[in-house]
Amino acid sequence: MNATMRRVALAASVMSMTVALAACGSAKEASNDSKDDKKKTGPLTIGLLLPEDQTARYENFDRPFVTKKIKALCADCKILYVNAKSDPSVQQQQVDSMITKKVDAIILDSVDSKSIASSVKKADEDGIPVIAYDRLAEGPVSAYTSFDNETVGKVQGKALLKALGDKAKSGKIVMLNGWEADPNAAMFKKGALSVLKGKVDIGKSYDVDRWLADKANEAMTGAISSLGKDNIVGVYSANDSMAGGAITALKSGGFNPLPPVTGQDAEIEGVRRVVTGEQYMSVYKSYLDEATAAAEMAVALGRGEKVNESNTVDSPTTKDIPATLITPVSLTKENIKDTVVKDGIYKIDQICTAKLKAACAEAGLK
């Protein structure tokens, strides 16, 4: 090949590479443009996928609050609701079904944040934005809303230390942490340990399968047997349902009075136990604020609009996810009226059964 021919071949090669690179850039830009062009002003169909029905909040608060807020934003919008009942494979099938039904957006509270990643990826590839709700799912989620979960653990840890007072080092505490498949559980634990380490002696620590009360009961029973009744001064329980299981075990183990026990979620039974003093505290999280954020994100993304990017979080697979994080509040006997009652979560007569009449009067719940 002579010099002239080599120059022509080189020029053709460069041109070919330039076109290929331009085509690659254009594909990305086209993808972005297609998302931007997906402006939908009419009714949307939004999938709402919740993880389980053992914790009262999901059916009592999350589902109705999200539904009501979506309807307020978009009266003609349709909500397709499913609950995975703690089964990761069922939830994967539910996401696939939502993709088949060509929903405009998915609000997903994952059962297992890792195993759901492939389903999130499928939705993303089909142009369906996924809003990670309460738990940060892996995969290319488009937005996330939850509570500041390390702060939840810190709130619990500080409350336990306050309840223990000068008895903090006089015995052991038992830690009943959440299910390890739930990424929030690790954040609760991290926050709690940042407060408790060095200030208490941790006798036993358990990661409780699926947050189940009976599993917490089993763990607490084992801790009592191992550590001895006289050596347990407090219990860190990551949520209210597990606190209930732990308290049953403590009563069966002959504890009177009960040691301070923490909780989370402000479930009605948890709040009642706080009133009676069986449970020291819970964590009140405004599900209405969380549901509002999720609904706003789903409607915006379903219409091809951007969401507020003032806060971002990183998952193990995705960086800079737009996020709305809500501040949790420690709920004790002293502030029940100013939290769950004031916000309309419960009415006083829902909390104060006939059996709790005296305890409620003492707590100022009249």
C-alpha positions in Angstrom: 0.0 0.0 0.0 1.6 3.4 -1.0 1.7 6.4 1.3 -1.4 8.0 -0.3 -3.5 4.9 0.1 -2.3 4.5 3.8 -3.4 8.1 4.5 -6.8 7.4 2.9 -7.2 4.2 4.9 -6.1 6.0 8.2 -8.6 8.8 7.5 -11.3 6.3 6.9 -10.5 4.5 10.1 -10.5 7.7 12.1 -13.8 8.7 10.5 -15.2 5.3 11.4 -14.1 5.6 15.0 -15.5 9.1 15.3 -18.9 8.0 13.9 -18.9 5.1 16.4 -18.1 7.3 19.3 -20.6 9.9 18.2 -23.2 7.1 17.9 -22.4 6.0 21.4 -22.7 9.5 22.8 -25.9 10.0 20.8 -27.4 6.8 22.3 -26.8 8.1 25.8 -28.2 11.5 24.8 -31.1 9.8 23.1 -31.7 7.8 26.2 -31.7 11.0 28.3 -33.8 12.8 25.7 -36.3 9.9 25.7 -36.7 10.2 29.4 -37.0 14.0 29.2 -39.5 13.6 26.3 -41.6 11.1 28.4 -43.8 13.9 29.6 -47.1 12.4 30.6 -49.9 14.7 31.7 -52.7 12.3 31.8 -53.5 9.5 34.4 -50.6 7.4 35.6 -50.4 3.8 36.8 -48.2 3.4 39.8 -47.2 0.1 41.4 -46.9 0.0 45.2 -45.0 -3.0 46.6 -44.8 -3.4 50.3 -42.6 -6.1 52.0 -44.7 -7.8 54.7 -47.9 -7.7 56.7 -46.5 -8.7 60.2 -45.6 -5.1 61.1 -48.7 -3.1 61.6 -47.5 0.0 59.9 -47.6 -1.2 56.3 -51.3 -1.9 56.1 -52.4 0.6 58.7 -50.3 3.6 57.6 -48.0 3.2 54.5 -50.6 1.8 52.1 -53.4 4.2 52.9 -51.1 7.3 53.2 -49.3 6.6 49.9 -52.6 5.9 48.1 -54.3 9.0 49.5 -51.4 11.3 48.6 -51.1 9.9 45.0 -54.8 10.5 44.5 -54.4 14.1 45.9 -51.7 14.7 43.3 -53.4 12.9 40.5 -57.1 12.0 41.0 -57.2 9.8 37.9 -54.0 7.9 38.7 -54.3 4.2 39.3 -52.5 2.4 42.1 -51.6 -1.3 41.8 -50.9 -2.7 45.3 -49.2 -5.9 46.3 -47.6 -7.2 49.5 -44.8 -9.8 49.3 -45.5 -11.2 52.8 -41.7 -11.4 53.6 -40.9 -13.6 50.5 -38.1 -12.2 48.3 -39.0 -14.4 45.3 -42.6 -13.4 45.5 -41.6 -9.8 45.4 -39.4 -10.4 42.3 -42.4 -11.9 40.6 -44.5 -8.9 41.6 -42.0 -6.4 40.1 -41.9 -8.5 36.9 -45.7 -8.3 36.8 -45.6 -4.5 37.2 -43.2 -4.4 34.3 -45.5 -6.5 32.2 -48.4 -4.2 33.1 -46.3 -1.3 31.9 -46.8 0.8 35.0 -45.4 4.4 34.9 -43.5 4.1 38.2 -42.9 1.7 41.0 -42.7 2.4 44.7 -40.8 -0.5 46.2 -40.2 -1.4 49.9 -37.9 -4.3 49.3 -38.0 -7.6 51.3 -34.3 -8.3 50.5 -32.4 -5.3 49.2 -29.8 -7.4 47.4 -31.9 -10.0 45.7 -34.3 -7.4 44.3 -31.5 -5.7 42.3 -32.0 -7.7 39.1 -35.7 -6.8 39.1 -35.0 -3.2 39.6 -32.6 -3.4 36.7 -35.3 -4.9 34.5 -37.7 -2.1 35.4 -35.0 0.5 34.6 -34.3 -1.1 31.2 -38.0 -0.9 30.4 -38.0 2.8 31.3 -39.9 2.4 34.6 -38.5 4.5 37.4 -38.2 2.7 40.8 -38.6 4.7 44.0 -36.9 2.8 46.9 -39.3 3.3 49.9 -38.2 3.0 53.5 -35.4 0.4 52.5 -32.7 1.3 50.0 -32.9 -1.4 47.3 -29.9 -2.2 45.3 -29.9 -1.7 41.5 -30.5 1.5 39.5 -33.2 3.0 41.7 -34.3 6.5 40.6 -35.1 8.0 44.0 -35.2 7.1 47.7 -37.2 8.1 50.8 -36.8 6.9 54.3 -35.9 8.0 57.7 -32.4 8.9 58.9 -31.8 5.4 60.0 -28.6 5.8 61.9 -30.3 8.5 63.8 -33.0 6.1 64.7 -30.4 3.8 66.3 -28.9 6.8 68.1 -32.3 7.8 69.4 -32.8 4.3 70.7 -29.4 4.1 72.2 -29.6 7.4 74.0 -33.0 6.5 75.4 -31.7 3.2 76.8 -28.8 5.0 78.4 -31.1 7.5 80.0 -33.4 4.8 81.3 -30.4 2.8 82.7 -28.9 5.9 84.4 -26.2 4.8 86.9 -27.1 1.1 86.3 -25.6 1.2 82.8 -22.5 -0.8 83.9 -24.1 -2.9 86.6 -25.0 -5.8 84.3 -25.5 -6.8 80.7 -27.7 -5.6 77.9 -29.2 -7.8 75.2 -29.4 -6.5 71.7 -32.2 -7.7 69.4 -31.3 -6.2 66.0 -33.4 -6.4 62.9 -33.2 -8.8 60.1 -29.9 -8.8 58.3 -31.5 -8.8 54.8 -33.0 -5.4 55.6 -30.3 -2.7 55.0 -32.0 -0.5 57.6 -31.3 -3.0 60.3 -27.6 -2.5 59.9 -28.0 1.3 60.1 -30.1 1.0 63.2 -27.5 -1.2 64.8 -24.6 1.1 63.7 -26.4 4.1 65.2 -27.2 2.4 68.5 -23.6 1.0 68.9 -22.2 4.5 68.3 -24.0 5.6 71.4 -23.8 2.4 73.5 -20.2 1.2 73.0 -18.1 1.7 76.0 -21.0 2.8 78.1 -22.8 -0.6 78.5 -21.7 -4.2 78.5 -23.4 -6.2 75.6 -24.0 -9.7 76.9 -25.8 -11.0 73.8 -26.5 -9.6 70.3 -28.9 -11.2 67.8 -30.0 -10.5 64.3 -33.6 -11.5 64.4 -35.0 -13.3 61.4 -37.6 -11.3 59.5 -38.2 -9.0 62.5 -40.5 -11.7 63.9 -41.8 -11.3 67.5 -41.6 -15.1 68.1 -38.0 -15.2 67.0 -37.2 -12.2 69.3 -38.9 -14.2 72.1 -36.7 -17.2 71.4 -33.6 -15.0 71.3 -34.5 -13.3 74.6 -35.3 -16.6 76.2 -31.9 -17.9 75.2 -30.2 -14.7 76.5 -31.9 -15.1 79.9 -30.8 -18.7 80.1 -27.2 -17.9 79.1 -26.6 -14.7 81.0 -28.8 -15.3 84.0 -31.9 -13.3 85.1 -29.9 -11.1 87.6 -27.4 -10.0 85.1 -29.7 -8.4 82.5 -30.3 -4.7 83.0 -31.7 -3.6 79.6 -32.8 -4.6 76.2 -32.1 -2.9 72.9 -34.9 -4.0 70.6 -34.9 -2.6 67.1 -38.7 -2.4 66.7 -41.9 -2.7 68.6 -43.0 -6.2 67.5 -39.7 -7.7 68.6 -40.0 -5.7 71.9 -43.3 -7.4 72.5 -41.7 -10.8 72.0 -38.8 -9.8 74.3 -41.1 -8.5 77.0 -43.2 -11.8 77.0 -39.9 -13.7 77.5 -38.8 -11.4 80.3 -42.2 -11.8 82.1 -41.9 -15.6 81.7 -38.4 -15.4 83.0 -39.6 -13.8 86.3 -38.5 -10.2 85.7 -40.3 -7.8 88.0 -39.8 -5.0 87.5 -39.0 -5.3 83.8 -35.7 -3.8 82.6 -36.0 -0.9 80.1 -36.8 -2.1 76.6 -36.5 0.0 73.4 -38.7 -0.2 70.3 -39.5 1.5 67.0 -42.5 2.2 64.7 -45.0 3.5 67.4 -47.3 0.5 66.8 -50.5 0.7 68.8 -49.4 -2.2 71.1 -46.0 -0.6 71.5 -47.5 2.7 72.4 -49.8 0.9 75.0 -46.8 -0.8 76.5 -45.0 2.6 76.7 -48.1 3.9 78.6 -48.0 1.0 81.1 -44.2 1.2 81.5 -43.6 -2.3 80.1 -41.7 -0.8 77.2 -39.5 2.2 77.9 -39.8 3.9 74.5 -40.5 3.6 70.8 -39.4 5.7 67.8 -42.1 7.7 66.1 -41.5 8.2 62.5 -43.9 10.3 60.5 -45.2 7.8 57.9 -47.3 10.5 56.5 -44.2 12.6 55.6 -42.5 9.5 54.1 -45.5 8.5 52.1 -45.9 12.0 50.9 -42.3 12.1 49.6 -42.7 8.7 47.9 -46.0 9.8 46.2 -44.5 13.0 45.0 -41.5 11.2 43.6 -43.6 8.6 41.8 -45.9 11.1 40.2 -43.0 13.3 39.1 -40.8 10.5 37.7 -43.9 8.8 36.1 -44.5 12.0 34.2 -40.8 12.2 33.1 -40.0 15.1 35.5 -37.0 15.4 37.9 -37.2 15.0 41.6 -35.6 17.2 44.3 -31.9 16.4 44.3 -30.9 18.5 47.4 -30.0 15.3 49.2 -28.4 12.2 47.8 -27.4 8.7 49.1 -25.3 5.9 47.8 -26.3 2.2 47.7 -23.7 -0.6 47.1 -24.6 -0.4 43.4 -25.7 3.1 42.7 -24.3 6.5 43.5 -26.0 9.9 44.1 -29.6 8.7 44.4 -31.9 11.7 45.0 -33.2 11.2 48.5 -35.6 12.6 51.1 -34.7 11.6 54.6 -37.1 12.3 57.5 -36.0 12.9 61.1 -37.3 10.3 63.7 -38.5 11.2 67.2 -38.1 9.4 70.5 -41.6 8.5 71.8 -42.0 8.1 75.6 -44.8 8.3 78.0 -44.3 12.0 78.3 -44.8 13.0 74.7 -47.4 10.5 73.4 -50.0 13.3 73.2 -47.6 15.6 71.3 -46.6 13.0 68.7 -48.9 10.2 67.6 -52.1 11.8 69.0 -51.4 15.3 67.8 -50.5 14.0 64.3 -53.7 12.0 64.1 -52.1 8.5 64.0 -54.1 7.4 67.0 -57.0 8.8 69.0 -56.7 8.7 72.8 -59.6 6.2 73.0 -57.7 3.9 70.6 -54.7 3.8 72.9 -56.5 3.9 76.2 -58.5 0.7 76.6 -60.5 0.1 79.8 -57.6 -1.9 81.2 -55.2 1.1 80.7 -57.5 3.7 82.1 -55.4 4.4 85.2 -52.1 4.3 83.3 -53.4 6.7 80.7 -54.7 9.1 83.4 -51.2 9.1 84.9 -49.7 9.8 81.5 -52.0 12.7 80.9 -54.0 11.0 78.2 -57.5 12.1 78.8 
